[in-house]
Amino acid sequence: MKTMTAKEVETQLNEGKTLNIIDVRETDEVAAGKIPGAVNIPLGLVEFRMNELDKSKEYVMVCRSGGRSGRASQFLESQGYNVINMAGGMLDWEGKTE
């Protein structure tokens, strides 16, 4: 499983790179702040909503600490998706939130 640090994600966003970010936290957690542009698909719904994702794109998976996004990454990878887990999750995120 590929991983990226929160700092690496922030740097790429600041450089203007478009990242497809999927936040797998629960809705109430996301309400407290998410990475701008991130799409919320709670972990329990990933299996049912993966048809919304494009296998030709790369996705950065995010959660609170990196555990749930790691599970989502492993599952999506096993289904043929190109995913990167943001290690450390939102606990390590120092960039802007919305």
C-alpha distances in whole Angstrom, upper triangle without the diagonal:
4,6,10,13,16,18,16,16,20,21,19,21,24,24,25,21,21,17,17,16,16,17,17,19,23,25,27,25,24,28,28,26,23,22,24,23,20,21,21,20,20,17,20,20,17,18,21,21,18,21,21,18,18,16,17,16,13,12,12,11,14,16,18,16,12,13,13,11,8,10,11,7,7,10,10,8,10,13,12,11,10,8,7,7,11,11,15,15,19,20,19,20,23,24,26,26,28
4,7,11,13,15,13,13,17,17,16,18,21,21,21,18,18,15,15,14,15,16,17,19,23,25,27,24,23,27,27,25,21,20,22,21,19,20,20,20,20,18,21,22,18,20,23,22,19,21,21,18,18,16,16,14,11,11,10,10,13,15,18,16,12,14,15,12,10,12,12,9,10,13,12,10,13,15,14,12,9,7,5,6,9,10,13,14,17,19,17,18,21,21,24,24,26
4,7,10,12,10,10,14,15,14,16,19,19,20,17,17,14,14,13,14,15,15,18,21,24,25,22,21,25,24,22,19,17,20,20,17,19,19,19,19,18,21,22,19,21,24,22,20,23,22,19,19,18,18,16,12,11,9,9,11,13,15,13,10,12,13,10,9,12,13,10,11,15,14,12,16,18,17,14,12,9,5,5,6,6,10,11,14,16,14,14,17,18,20,21,23
4,7,8,6,7,10,11,11,13,15,16,17,14,15,12,13,12,14,14,16,18,22,23,25,21,20,24,23,20,17,15,17,18,16,18,19,19,20,19,23,23,20,23,25,23,21,24,23,20,20,19,19,16,13,11,8,10,10,13,14,13,10,13,15,12,11,15,15,12,14,17,16,15,19,20,19,16,13,10,7,6,5,6,9,10,13,14,12,12,14,15,17,18,21
4,5,5,6,9,10,11,13,14,16,17,15,16,14,15,13,15,15,16,17,21,23,24,20,19,22,21,18,16,14,17,18,16,19,19,20,21,20,24,24,22,25,27,25,24,27,25,22,23,23,23,19,16,14,11,11,10,12,13,11,10,13,15,13,13,16,17,15,17,20,19,19,22,24,23,20,17,14,10,8,6,5,7,8,10,11,8,9,11,12,15,16,20
4,5,5,6,9,10,11,12,14,16,15,15,13,14,12,14,13,15,16,19,20,21,17,16,19,18,15,12,10,13,15,14,16,17,19,19,19,23,23,21,25,27,25,23,26,24,22,23,23,23,20,16,14,10,11,9,11,11,10,10,14,15,13,14,17,17,16,19,21,20,20,24,25,24,21,18,15,11,10,6,7,7,7,8,9,6,5,8,9,12,13,16
4,5,5,6,9,10,10,12,14,14,15,14,16,14,17,16,19,19,23,24,24,21,19,22,20,17,15,12,15,17,16,19,20,22,23,23,27,27,25,28,30,28,26,29,27,25,25,25,25,21,18,16,13,14,13,15,15,14,14,17,19,16,17,21,21,19,22,24,23,23,26,28,26,23,20,17,14,13,9,10,10,10,11,11,8,7,8,8,12,14,17
4,5,5,6,9,10,11,13,11,13,11,14,13,16,16,19,20,24,25,26,22,21,23,22,19,16,13,15,16,16,19,20,22,23,23,27,27,24,27,29,27,25,27,26,23,23,23,22,18,15,14,11,13,13,16,17,16,14,18,19,16,17,20,20,17,20,23,21,21,24,25,24,21,18,15,12,12,9,10,12,12,13,14,11,10,11,11,14,16,19
4,5,5,6,9,10,11,9,10,8,11,10,12,13,16,17,21,22,23,20,18,20,19,16,13,10,12,13,12,15,17,19,20,20,24,24,21,24,26,24,22,24,22,20,20,20,20,16,13,11,8,11,10,13,15,15,13,17,18,14,16,19,18,16,19,21,19,19,23,24,22,19,16,13,10,10,8,10,11,11,11,14,11,9,10,9,12,13,16
4,6,5,6,9,10,10,11,10,13,11,14,15,18,19,22,22,23,20,18,20,18,15,12,9,10,12,12,16,18,20,22,22,26,26,24,27,29,26,25,27,24,22,23,23,23,19,16,14,12,13,12,15,16,16,16,19,20,17,19,22,21,19,22,24,23,23,27,27,26,22,19,17,14,14,11,12,13,12,11,13,11,8,8,6,9,11,14
4,5,5,6,9,9,11,11,14,14,17,18,21,22,25,26,27,24,21,23,22,19,16,13,13,15,16,19,21,24,25,26,29,29,27,30,31,28,27,29,27,24,24,24,23,20,17,16,14,16,16,18,19,19,18,22,23,20,21,24,23,21,24,27,25,24,28,29,27,23,20,18,15,16,13,15,15,15,15,17,13,11,11,9,12,14,17
4,5,5,7,5,8,8,12,12,16,17,20,22,25,25,27,24,21,24,23,19,16,13,13,13,14,17,20,22,24,24,28,27,25,28,29,26,24,26,24,21,21,21,20,16,14,13,12,15,15,18,20,20,19,22,22,19,20,23,22,20,23,25,22,22,26,26,24,21,17,16,14,15,13,15,17,16,16,18,16,13,13,11,13,15,18
4,5,5,5,7,7,10,11,14,15,19,20,23,23,24,22,19,21,20,17,14,10,10,10,12,15,18,20,23,24,27,26,24,27,28,25,24,25,23,20,20,21,20,16,14,13,12,15,14,17,19,20,19,22,22,19,21,24,22,20,24,25,23,23,27,27,25,21,19,17,15,16,13,16,17,16,15,18,15,12,12,9,10,12,14
4,5,7,10,11,14,14,18,19,22,23,26,26,27,24,21,23,22,18,16,12,11,13,15,18,21,24,26,27,30,30,27,31,32,29,27,29,26,24,24,25,23,20,18,17,15,18,17,20,21,22,21,25,25,22,24,27,25,24,27,29,27,27,30,30,29,25,22,20,18,19,16,18,19,18,17,19,16,13,12,9,10,13,15
4,6,9,11,15,16,19,21,24,26,29,28,30,27,24,26,25,21,19,15,14,15,17,20,23,26,28,29,32,31,29,32,33,30,28,29,27,24,24,24,22,19,17,17,16,19,19,23,24,24,23,27,27,24,25,28,26,24,28,29,27,27,30,30,28,25,22,20,18,20,18,20,21,20,20,22,19,16,16,13,14,17,19
4,6,9,13,14,18,20,23,25,28,27,28,26,23,25,24,21,18,14,13,13,15,18,21,24,26,28,31,29,27,30,31,27,26,27,24,22,21,22,20,17,16,16,15,19,19,22,24,25,24,27,27,23,25,28,26,24,27,29,26,26,30,29,27,23,21,20,18,20,18,21,22,21,20,23,21,17,17,14,14,16,17
4,6,10,12,16,18,21,23,26,26,28,26,22,25,25,21,18,14,13,12,14,16,20,22,24,25,29,27,25,27,28,25,23,24,22,19,18,19,17,13,12,13,13,16,17,21,23,23,22,25,25,21,22,25,23,21,24,25,22,22,26,26,23,20,17,16,15,17,16,19,21,19,19,22,20,17,18,15,15,17,18
4,7,9,13,15,19,21,24,23,26,24,20,22,23,19,16,13,11,10,11,13,17,19,22,23,26,24,22,24,25,21,20,21,18,15,15,16,14,11,10,10,11,14,15,19,22,23,21,24,23,19,21,23,21,19,22,23,20,20,24,23,21,18,15,14,14,16,15,19,21,19,19,22,20,17,18,15,15,16,17
4,6,10,12,15,18,21,21,23,21,18,20,21,18,14,11,10,9,9,11,14,16,18,19,22,21,18,21,22,19,17,19,16,13,13,14,13,9,8,7,7,10,12,16,18,19,17,20,19,16,17,20,17,15,19,20,17,17,21,20,18,15,12,11,11,12,12,16,18,15,16,19,18,15,17,14,15,15,16
4,7,10,13,16,18,18,21,19,16,19,20,17,13,11,11,8,7,8,11,12,15,16,19,17,15,18,18,15,13,15,12,10,10,12,12,8,7,5,6,9,11,14,17,19,17,19,17,14,16,18,14,13,17,17,14,15,19,17,16,12,11,10,10,12,12,16,18,15,16,19,19,16,18,16,16,15,16
4,6,10,12,15,15,18,16,13,16,17,14,10,8,9,7,5,6,9,10,13,14,17,16,13,16,18,15,13,16,13,11,13,14,14,11,9,6,5,6,7,10,14,15,13,16,14,11,14,15,12,12,16,16,14,15,18,18,17,13,12,10,9,10,10,13,15,12,12,16,16,13,16,14,14,13,13
4,6,9,12,13,15,14,11,14,16,14,10,9,11,9,6,5,6,7,9,10,13,12,10,13,14,11,11,14,11,10,12,14,15,12,10,7,6,5,6,9,12,14,12,14,12,9,12,13,10,10,14,14,12,14,17,16,16,13,12,10,10,10,10,13,15,12,12,16,16,14,17,16,16,14,14
4,6,9,10,12,10,8,11,12,11,8,8,11,10,6,6,5,6,7,9,12,11,10,14,15,13,13,16,14,13,16,17,19,16,14,10,8,6,5,6,9,11,11,12,10,8,11,12,10,11,15,15,14,16,19,18,19,16,15,12,12,10,10,13,13,9,10,13,14,13,16,15,15,12,13
4,7,9,11,10,9,12,14,13,11,12,14,14,10,9,6,5,4,5,8,9,8,11,13,11,12,15,14,14,17,18,20,17,16,12,10,7,6,5,9,11,10,10,7,6,10,10,8,10,13,12,12,15,17,17,18,16,16,13,13,11,11,13,14,10,11,14,16,15,18,18,18,15,16
4,7,8,6,6,10,11,11,10,12,15,15,11,10,7,7,5,7,9,10,11,14,15,14,15,19,17,17,20,22,24,21,19,15,13,10,8,5,7,10,10,10,8,8,12,12,11,13,16,16,16,19,20,20,22,19,20,16,16,13,13,14,13,10,10,12,15,14,17,18,17,14,15
4,6,5,6,9,11,12,11,14,16,16,13,12,8,8,5,8,9,10,12,15,15,14,16,19,18,19,22,24,26,24,22,18,17,13,11,9,10,13,14,13,11,12,15,14,13,16,19,18,18,21,23,22,24,22,22,20,19,17,17,18,17,14,13,15,18,17,20,20,19,16,15
4,5,5,6,9,10,10,14,15,15,12,11,7,8,7,10,11,11,13,17,16,15,17,20,18,19,23,25,27,24,23,19,18,15,13,11,12,16,17,17,14,15,18,18,16,19,22,20,20,24,25,24,26,23,24,21,21,19,19,20,19,16,14,17,19,18,20,20,18,15,13
4,5,5,7,9,11,15,16,17,15,14,11,12,10,13,14,15,17,20,20,19,21,24,22,23,26,28,30,27,26,22,20,18,15,12,12,16,17,18,15,16,20,20,19,21,24,23,23,26,28,28,29,27,27,24,24,21,20,21,19,16,14,16,19,18,20,20,18,15,13
4,5,6,7,9,12,15,16,13,13,10,12,10,12,14,15,16,20,20,19,21,24,22,22,25,27,29,26,24,20,18,15,12,9,8,12,14,15,13,14,17,18,17,19,22,22,22,25,27,26,28,25,25,22,21,18,17,18,16,12,10,12,15,14,16,17,16,12,12
4,5,5,6,9,11,12,10,10,7,10,9,12,15,15,15,19,19,17,19,22,19,20,23,25,26,23,21,18,16,13,11,9,9,13,14,16,14,14,17,18,16,18,22,21,21,24,26,25,26,23,23,20,19,17,16,17,16,12,10,13,15,13,15,15,13,10,9
4,5,7,11,12,13,12,12,10,13,12,16,17,17,18,22,22,20,22,24,22,22,25,28,29,26,25,21,19,17,14,13,13,16,18,19,17,17,21,22,20,22,25,25,24,27,29,29,30,27,27,24,23,21,19,21,19,16,13,15,17,15,17,16,14,10,9
4,7,11,12,15,13,14,12,15,15,17,19,20,21,24,24,23,24,27,24,25,28,30,31,27,26,22,20,18,14,13,11,15,17,19,18,18,21,22,21,23,26,26,26,28,31,30,31,28,28,24,23,21,18,20,17,14,11,12,15,13,14,14,12,9,8
4,7,9,11,10,12,11,14,14,17,20,20,20,24,24,22,23,25,23,22,25,27,28,25,23,19,17,15,12,11,11,14,16,18,17,16,20,21,20,21,25,25,24,26,29,29,30,26,25,22,21,19,16,18,16,13,9,11,13,11,12,11,9,5,5
4,6,8,7,9,9,12,13,15,18,18,18,21,22,19,20,23,20,19,22,24,24,21,19,16,13,12,9,10,10,13,14,17,15,14,17,19,17,18,22,22,21,23,26,26,26,23,22,19,17,16,13,15,14,11,8,11,12,10,11,10,8,5,5
4,6,6,9,10,13,15,17,20,19,18,22,23,20,20,22,19,18,20,22,22,19,17,14,11,11,9,11,12,14,14,17,16,14,17,20,18,18,21,22,21,22,25,25,25,21,20,17,15,14,12,14,14,11,8,12,12,8,10,8,7,5,6
4,6,9,11,15,17,19,22,21,20,24,24,21,21,23,19,18,20,22,22,18,17,15,13,14,12,14,15,18,18,21,20,17,20,22,20,20,24,24,22,24,27,27,26,22,21,19,18,17,15,18,18,14,12,16,15,12,12,9,7,6,5
4,6,10,13,16,18,21,19,18,21,21,18,18,19,16,15,17,19,19,16,15,12,12,13,12,14,17,19,19,21,19,17,20,22,19,19,23,23,20,22,25,24,24,20,19,17,16,17,15,19,19,16,14,18,18,14,16,13,11,9,8
4,6,10,12,14,17,16,14,18,18,15,15,17,14,13,15,17,18,15,13,10,9,9,9,11,14,16,15,18,16,13,16,18,15,15,19,19,17,19,22,21,21,17,17,14,14,14,13,16,16,13,12,16,16,13,15,13,12,10,9
4,6,10,12,15,13,12,15,15,12,12,14,11,11,14,16,17,14,14,10,10,10,10,12,14,17,16,18,15,13,16,17,14,15,18,18,15,18,21,19,20,16,16,14,15,15,14,18,18,15,14,18,19,16,19,17,15,13,12
4,6,9,11,10,10,13,13,11,12,14,12,12,16,18,20,17,16,12,12,10,9,10,13,16,15,16,13,12,15,15,13,14,18,17,15,18,21,19,20,17,18,15,16,15,15,17,18,14,13,17,18,16,19,18,16,13,12
4,6,8,6,6,10,10,8,9,12,10,11,14,16,19,16,16,12,12,10,10,10,13,16,15,15,12,11,14,13,10,13,15,14,13,16,18,16,18,15,16,14,15,14,15,18,18,15,15,18,20,19,22,21,20,17,16
4,6,5,7,10,10,10,11,14,13,14,18,19,22,20,18,15,14,11,10,9,12,14,14,13,9,10,13,12,10,13,15,14,14,17,18,18,20,17,18,16,17,15,15,17,17,14,15,17,19,19,22,21,21,18,17
4,5,5,8,10,10,11,14,14,14,18,18,21,19,18,14,14,10,10,9,12,13,12,11,7,8,10,8,7,10,12,10,11,14,15,15,17,16,17,14,15,13,15,16,16,14,15,17,19,19,23,23,23,20,20
4,6,7,8,10,11,14,15,16,19,20,23,22,21,17,17,14,14,13,15,17,15,13,10,11,13,11,9,13,14,12,13,16,16,16,19,17,19,17,18,17,18,20,20,17,18,21,23,23,26,26,26,23,23
4,6,5,6,8,11,11,13,16,18,21,19,19,16,17,14,14,14,17,19,17,16,12,12,15,12,10,13,15,12,12,16,16,15,17,16,18,17,18,17,19,21,22,19,20,22,24,24,27,26,26,23,22
4,5,5,6,9,10,10,13,14,17,16,15,13,14,11,12,13,16,18,16,15,11,10,12,10,7,10,12,9,8,12,13,11,14,12,14,13,15,14,16,19,20,17,19,22,23,22,26,25,25,22,22
4,6,6,8,10,11,14,14,18,17,17,15,16,14,16,16,19,21,18,17,13,13,14,11,9,11,12,8,8,12,11,10,13,12,15,14,17,17,19,21,23,20,22,25,26,26,29,29,29,26,26
4,6,7,9,11,14,15,19,18,19,17,18,16,18,18,21,23,21,20,16,16,17,15,12,15,15,12,11,15,15,12,15,14,17,17,20,19,22,24,25,23,24,27,28,27,31,30,29,27,26
4,5,6,8,11,13,16,15,16,14,16,14,16,17,20,22,20,19,16,15,17,15,12,14,15,13,11,15,15,13,14,13,16,15,18,18,20,23,24,21,22,25,27,25,29,27,26,24,23
4,5,5,8,10,13,13,13,11,14,13,15,17,20,22,19,19,16,14,15,14,10,11,13,10,8,11,12,9,11,9,12,12,15,16,18,21,23,21,22,25,26,25,28,27,27,24,24
4,5,8,9,12,13,14,14,16,16,19,20,24,25,23,23,19,18,19,18,14,15,16,13,11,14,14,11,12,11,14,15,18,19,22,25,27,24,25,29,29,28,31,29,29,27,26
4,7,10,12,12,13,12,15,15,17,19,22,24,22,22,19,17,19,18,15,15,17,15,12,15,16,13,14,12,14,14,17,19,20,24,25,23,23,27,28,26,28,27,26,24,22
4,6,9,8,10,9,12,12,15,18,21,23,20,21,18,15,17,17,13,13,15,13,10,12,14,11,11,8,10,11,14,16,18,21,23,21,22,25,26,24,27,25,24,23,22
4,5,6,8,9,13,14,17,20,24,25,22,23,21,18,19,19,15,14,16,15,11,12,14,12,10,8,9,11,14,17,19,22,25,23,24,28,27,26,28,26,26,25,24
4,5,8,9,13,14,18,21,25,25,22,22,20,17,18,18,15,13,14,13,10,10,12,9,7,5,7,9,13,16,19,22,25,23,25,28,28,26,29,27,28,27,27
4,7,10,13,16,19,23,26,27,24,25,23,20,20,20,17,15,17,17,13,12,15,13,10,8,8,11,14,17,19,23,26,24,26,29,28,27,29,27,27,27,27
4,7,10,13,16,20,23,24,21,22,21,17,18,19,16,14,16,16,12,12,15,14,11,8,7,9,11,14,16,20,23,21,22,26,25,23,25,23,24,23,23
4,7,10,13,17,20,20,17,19,18,14,15,16,14,11,14,14,11,11,14,13,11,8,5,6,8,11,13,16,19,18,19,23,21,20,22,21,22,21,22
4,6,10,13,17,17,14,16,15,11,12,14,11,9,12,13,10,10,14,13,12,8,6,5,6,9,10,14,16,14,16,19,19,17,20,18,19,18,19
4,7,10,14,14,11,14,13,9,10,13,10,9,12,13,11,12,15,16,15,11,9,6,5,6,6,10,13,11,13,16,15,13,16,15,16,16,17
4,7,11,11,8,10,9,5,8,10,7,7,10,11,10,11,14,15,15,12,10,7,6,5,6,9,11,9,11,14,14,13,16,16,17,16,17
4,7,8,7,9,8,5,8,11,9,9,13,14,13,15,18,18,19,15,14,11,9,7,6,8,9,6,7,10,11,10,14,14,14,13,15
4,6,6,7,6,5,9,10,10,11,14,15,15,17,19,20,21,18,17,14,12,9,8,9,8,5,6,9,10,10,14,15,16,14,15
4,6,8,8,8,11,13,13,14,17,18,18,20,22,23,24,22,21,17,15,12,10,10,8,5,5,6,9,9,13,14,15,13,15
4,6,8,8,9,12,13,14,16,17,18,19,22,23,24,22,21,17,14,11,9,7,5,4,6,6,8,10,13,15,17,16,18
4,6,5,6,9,10,10,12,14,15,16,18,20,21,18,17,13,11,7,6,5,5,5,8,9,10,11,15,16,18,17,19
4,5,5,6,9,10,11,13,14,15,17,19,20,18,18,14,13,9,10,8,8,8,11,12,13,15,19,20,22,20,22
4,5,5,6,8,10,11,12,14,15,17,19,17,17,13,13,9,10,10,11,9,12,13,15,16,20,20,22,20,21
4,5,5,6,9,10,10,12,14,15,16,14,14,10,9,6,7,9,10,8,11,13,14,14,18,18,20,18,19
4,5,5,6,9,10,10,12,14,15,14,13,10,9,6,8,8,10,10,13,15,15,16,20,21,22,21,23
4,5,5,6,9,10,11,13,15,13,14,11,11,9,12,12,14,13,16,17,18,19,23,24,25,23,25
4,6,5,6,8,10,11,12,11,12,9,10,9,11,13,15,13,15,18,19,19,23,23,24,22,22
4,5,5,6,8,10,11,9,9,6,7,6,10,11,14,13,16,18,18,18,22,22,23,22,23
4,6,5,6,9,10,10,10,8,9,9,13,13,16,16,19,21,21,22,25,26,27,26,27
4,5,5,7,9,9,11,10,12,12,15,16,19,18,20,23,23,23,27,27,28,27,27
4,5,5,6,5,8,7,10,11,14,16,19,18,20,23,23,23,26,26,27,25,26
4,5,5,5,6,6,9,11,14,16,19,18,21,24,24,24,27,27,28,27,28
4,6,7,10,10,13,14,18,19,22,21,24,26,27,27,30,30,31,30,31
4,6,9,11,14,15,19,21,24,23,25,28,28,28,31,31,31,30,30
4,7,9,13,15,19,21,24,23,26,28,28,28,31,30,31,30,30
4,6,10,12,16,18,21,20,22,25,25,24,27,26,27,26,27
4,7,10,13,16,19,18,21,24,23,22,25,24,25,25,25
4,7,10,12,16,15,17,20,19,19,22,21,22,22,23
4,6,9,12,12,15,17,16,16,19,18,20,20,22
4,6,9,9,12,14,13,13,17,17,19,18,20
4,6,6,9,11,9,10,13,13,16,15,18
4,5,9,10,8,10,13,15,17,17,20
4,7,6,5,8,11,13,16,16,19
4,5,6,7,10,12,14,13,16
4,5,5,8,10,11,10,13
4,6,8,11,13,12,15
4,6,9,12,13,16
4,6,8,9,13
4,7,9,13
4,7,10
4,7
4
